[in-house]
């Protein structure tokens, strides 16, 4: 007769077995939690904006300093851990000039663990370009033993990020690298030209909405309307950490250059509203009319919101709010009298 305790143990062990079916690994929910708890929690890479093991996105309009901020992040992280910066934006000379004091000739000294990669034009092959650059980034990171990769920018990885299918496949490739090697990736992206009157939203990220859905965390840089020298950083999506820098608590910076190091200098925490341009009554009315005009052309709420830089809820409210009537003034002859009860007035002299 079998020992009942042995039988129970065998049954428990059987229930804890992992099933591998196709691309899936299946465990009980309890075992999933127990085994995951044995691994350390992801650490912050840069404040609460980016954590270990995340595919993160930083985006902003052109010329707001997103590449400067990304290098600043890399400079900080590389004091302790190897970082690979894939720079598809600047040449080596442009990079050198950016991080050199023009007056003194002093060059910023980066940590030795920060590696910068740029595309070699002699090896550039248009055929299967996107597939090859993925493979080459993978090979470069492995060769340099870097688990932290910053890629500037998205356009060089996925030329058709505005197409849902292509964007989805691109993000699946990134997620595969993350899971395969335990890498942390930061992707720099653009936003279409946007109004300084509107708060930054997920709709401002250029490309398909699938990009935003796949990213683990997303944050953006905005330009202050009250001072053109100021920038603010706002969190839009968080998974691992705390949602700390939302619209009620953005990080305000000023871009400065010290001893050759151009960087974002912290100023204060603030609300995003304080840095938005106030709408005049005329602009508010104009926006209202534009919404109704686009709606009459058959545009969807989402399309109108993206086109005008408004939230979908704002567009929906304006659609259901009647346009203000234009007041009309009765015309009275300058030197005559208006007619009454069907009697014509006197003729203007």
C-alpha positions in Angstrom: 0.0 0.0 0.0 1.4 3.4 -1.0 2.2 6.0 1.7 -0.5 8.6 1.6 2.0 11.4 2.4 4.1 10.4 -0.5 1.1 10.3 -2.7 0.1 13.9 -1.6 3.6 15.2 -2.2 3.7 13.5 -5.7 0.3 15.1 -6.5 1.5 18.5 -5.4 4.7 18.2 -7.4 2.7 17.2 -10.4 0.5 20.2 -10.1 3.6 22.4 -10.0 5.0 21.1 -13.3 5.6 23.6 -16.0 3.8 23.0 -19.3 5.5 24.2 -22.5 3.0 24.4 -25.3 4.2 26.1 -28.5 5.4 29.6 -27.6 3.7 29.5 -24.2 5.1 28.5 -20.8 2.2 27.6 -18.5 2.3 27.5 -14.7 -0.3 28.0 -12.0 -0.8 31.6 -10.9 0.5 30.7 -7.4 3.7 29.2 -8.8 4.1 32.2 -11.1 4.0 34.6 -8.1 6.2 32.3 -5.9 9.0 32.0 -8.6 8.9 35.6 -9.6 9.2 36.7 -5.9 12.5 34.8 -5.8 14.0 37.3 -8.3 14.9 40.9 -7.3 12.5 43.7 -8.1 13.6 45.9 -11.0 15.7 48.9 -9.9 15.4 52.4 -11.1 17.6 53.3 -14.0 16.8 57.0 -14.0 14.5 58.4 -11.4 11.0 56.9 -11.7 11.0 57.3 -15.5 12.8 54.1 -16.5 13.3 50.8 -14.7 15.3 47.7 -15.4 13.8 45.3 -17.9 11.6 47.9 -19.5 11.1 49.0 -23.1 10.6 52.7 -22.5 9.9 55.6 -24.8 10.9 59.3 -24.6 9.3 61.6 -27.2 8.9 65.3 -27.9 8.6 67.8 -30.7 11.7 68.7 -32.7 14.4 70.9 -31.1 13.3 70.5 -27.5 16.3 68.5 -26.4 15.2 64.9 -26.2 18.6 63.7 -27.5 20.3 65.9 -24.9 18.1 64.4 -22.1 18.8 60.8 -23.4 22.5 61.4 -23.3 22.2 62.9 -19.8 20.4 59.7 -18.7 23.1 57.6 -20.3 25.8 59.6 -18.6 24.3 59.1 -15.2 23.5 55.4 -15.6 27.0 54.6 -17.1 28.7 55.7 -13.9 27.8 52.2 -12.6 26.7 50.1 -15.5 27.6 49.6 -19.2 25.3 51.6 -21.6 25.1 51.4 -25.4 23.9 54.6 -27.0 22.9 53.9 -30.6 23.1 57.5 -32.1 21.6 57.7 -35.5 21.1 61.5 -35.3 24.6 63.1 -34.9 27.9 62.5 -36.6 31.0 62.1 -34.4 32.0 65.7 -35.1 28.5 67.0 -34.2 28.6 65.0 -31.0 32.1 66.4 -30.1 31.0 70.0 -30.7 27.9 69.6 -28.7 29.9 68.4 -25.7 32.7 70.9 -25.9 32.8 74.4 -24.4 33.2 76.8 -27.3 35.1 79.4 -25.3 37.5 77.3 -23.4 37.8 74.1 -25.5 37.0 72.0 -22.5 35.4 68.7 -23.5 33.0 66.8 -21.2 34.5 63.5 -19.9 31.9 60.7 -20.1 32.0 57.6 -18.0 34.1 54.8 -19.5 31.1 52.5 -19.5 29.2 54.6 -21.9 29.6 53.3 -25.5 28.4 55.3 -28.5 27.5 53.5 -31.8 26.8 55.3 -35.0 25.9 53.9 -38.4 28.9 53.4 -40.7 27.9 54.8 -44.1 30.2 52.4 -45.9 28.2 49.4 -44.6 24.7 50.9 -45.1 22.5 48.6 -47.2 19.0 49.7 -48.0 17.9 46.1 -48.8 16.4 44.5 -45.6 17.7 47.6 -43.7 15.3 47.3 -40.7 16.1 43.6 -40.2 19.8 44.2 -40.4 19.9 47.1 -38.0 18.1 45.0 -35.4 20.6 42.2 -35.8 23.5 44.7 -35.6 22.2 46.4 -32.5 21.8 42.9 -30.9 25.4 41.9 -31.9 26.8 45.3 -30.7 25.1 45.1 -27.3 26.3 41.5 -26.8 29.9 42.3 -27.9 30.1 45.3 -25.5 28.3 43.4 -22.7 25.6 46.1 -22.4 22.2 45.3 -21.0 21.1 48.9 -21.2 20.5 50.3 -24.7 19.3 53.7 -25.8 18.3 54.1 -29.5 18.0 57.6 -31.0 15.7 57.4 -32.8 12.6 55.3 -33.7 12.6 56.4 -37.4 15.8 54.5 -38.1 14.3 51.3 -36.7 10.9 51.4 -38.2 10.1 53.5 -41.3 6.4 52.7 -41.3 5.6 53.1 -37.6 2.4 54.8 -38.6 1.1 51.5 -40.0 -0.5 49.3 -37.3 0.8 45.9 -38.5 4.3 47.1 -39.1 4.4 49.0 -35.7 3.1 45.9 -34.0 5.8 43.6 -35.5 8.5 46.1 -34.7 7.4 46.3 -31.0 7.3 42.5 -30.8 10.9 42.4 -31.9 11.9 44.9 -29.2 9.9 42.9 -26.6 11.7 39.7 -27.8 15.1 41.3 -27.2 14.0 42.4 -23.7 12.8 38.9 -22.7 15.6 37.0 -24.4 18.5 39.0 -22.8 16.8 40.8 -19.9 17.7 44.1 -21.6 16.4 47.6 -20.8 15.7 49.7 -23.9 14.9 53.4 -24.3 13.6 54.4 -27.7 13.6 58.1 -28.7 10.6 59.2 -30.8 9.1 62.3 -32.4 5.7 63.9 -32.1 3.9 65.9 -34.8 3.9 69.7 -34.4 1.7 70.4 -31.5 0.1 73.4 -29.8 1.5 74.9 -26.7 -2.0 75.4 -25.5 -2.7 71.7 -25.1 -1.4 69.3 -22.4 0.8 66.4 -23.7 -1.1 63.2 -24.2 -0.5 59.7 -25.5 -2.0 60.9 -28.8 1.0 63.1 -29.4 3.3 60.1 -29.9 3.9 59.9 -33.7 3.0 56.6 -35.3 0.5 53.9 -34.7 -1.3 53.6 -31.4 0.2 50.1 -31.1 3.5 51.7 -30.2 2.1 53.3 -27.1 0.2 50.1 -26.1 3.4 48.0 -26.2 5.8 50.3 -24.4 6.2 49.5 -20.7 6.7 53.2 -19.8 6.4 56.4 -21.7 7.4 60.0 -20.8 7.6 63.2 -22.8 9.3 66.6 -22.9 7.3 69.7 -23.3 8.2 73.3 -24.0 7.1 76.0 -21.5 4.9 78.7 -23.0 5.8 81.2 -20.2 9.6 80.9 -20.8 11.1 79.5 -24.0 14.2 78.4 -22.1 12.3 76.0 -19.9 11.4 72.4 -20.6 9.2 70.1 -18.6 9.1 66.3 -18.3 5.8 64.5 -17.9 5.1 60.8 -17.3 2.3 59.3 -19.5 2.6 55.6 -18.8 4.1 53.6 -15.9 4.1 49.9 -15.1 6.9 49.1 -12.7 7.2 52.2 -10.6 5.2 55.1 -9.2 3.2 57.5 -11.4 4.9 60.5 -9.9 5.4 63.1 -12.7 1.9 63.5 -14.1 0.2 66.8 -15.1 0.0 67.9 -11.5 3.8 67.4 -10.8 5.9 67.8 -13.9 9.7 68.2 -13.7 10.8 71.7 -14.9 14.3 72.1 -16.3 16.4 74.7 -18.1 19.0 73.6 -20.7 22.4 74.7 -19.7 26.0 74.0 -20.7 28.7 73.6 -18.0 32.3 72.6 -18.8 31.2 71.3 -22.1 28.3 69.3 -20.8 25.0 70.4 -22.2 22.2 69.1 -19.9 18.8 69.7 -18.3 19.3 71.6 -15.1 16.5 70.9 -12.6 14.6 74.0 -11.5 11.4 72.9 -9.8 8.3 70.7 -9.8 5.2 72.4 -11.2 1.8 71.8 -12.7 1.7 71.4 -16.5 -1.0 74.0 -16.6 1.4 76.7 -15.5 3.5 76.1 -18.6 0.6 76.0 -21.2 -0.3 78.9 -23.4 -3.7 80.5 -22.4 -6.3 80.6 -25.0 -8.0 83.9 -25.9 -11.7 84.1 -26.3 -11.1 84.4 -30.1 -9.0 81.2 -30.2 -11.5 79.3 -28.1 -14.3 80.2 -30.6 -12.0 79.4 -33.5 -11.2 75.9 -32.1 -14.9 75.3 -31.5 -15.7 76.2 -35.1 -12.8 74.1 -36.4 -14.2 71.0 -34.5 -17.7 71.5 -36.0 -16.2 72.0 -39.5 -14.1 68.9 -39.4 -17.1 66.9 -38.0 -19.2 68.1 -40.9 -16.5 66.7 -43.2 -17.0 63.3 -41.7 -13.9 63.2 -39.5 -14.1 60.9 -36.4 -13.6 62.2 -32.9 -10.1 60.6 -32.8 -9.1 62.2 -36.1 -10.3 65.6 -35.0 -8.4 65.3 -31.7 -5.2 64.3 -33.4 -5.5 67.1 -36.0 -6.2 69.9 -33.5 -4.1 68.6 -30.6 -7.1 68.2 -28.3 -8.2 65.3 -26.1 -11.0 63.1 -27.4 -13.2 64.1 -24.5 -12.7 67.8 -25.2 -13.6 67.2 -28.9 -16.7 65.3 -27.9 -17.9 68.1 -25.6 -17.4 70.7 -28.3 -19.3 68.6 -30.9 -22.3 68.5 -28.5 -22.1 72.2 -27.7 -23.9 74.4 -30.2 -21.7 77.1 -31.8 -22.3 80.6 -30.4 -24.6 82.7 -32.6 -23.1 85.7 -34.4 -25.0 88.8 -33.1 -26.6 91.0 -35.8 -27.2 94.7 -35.5 -30.3 96.4 -37.1 -29.3 98.9 -39.7 -30.9 102.3 -39.3 -30.5 105.1 -41.9 -28.1 107.7 -40.5 -30.5 110.6 -41.1 -33.8 108.8 -41.5 -36.3 107.1 -39.3 -37.3 103.5 -39.2 -40.7 102.5 -40.5 -43.4 101.3 -38.1 -46.5 99.3 -38.6 -46.0 99.0 -42.3 -45.3 102.7 -42.7 -42.1 103.4 -44.6 -39.5 105.5 -42.8 -38.1 108.7 -44.1 -35.5 108.6 -46.8 -31.9 109.3 -45.9 -30.8 112.7 -47.1 
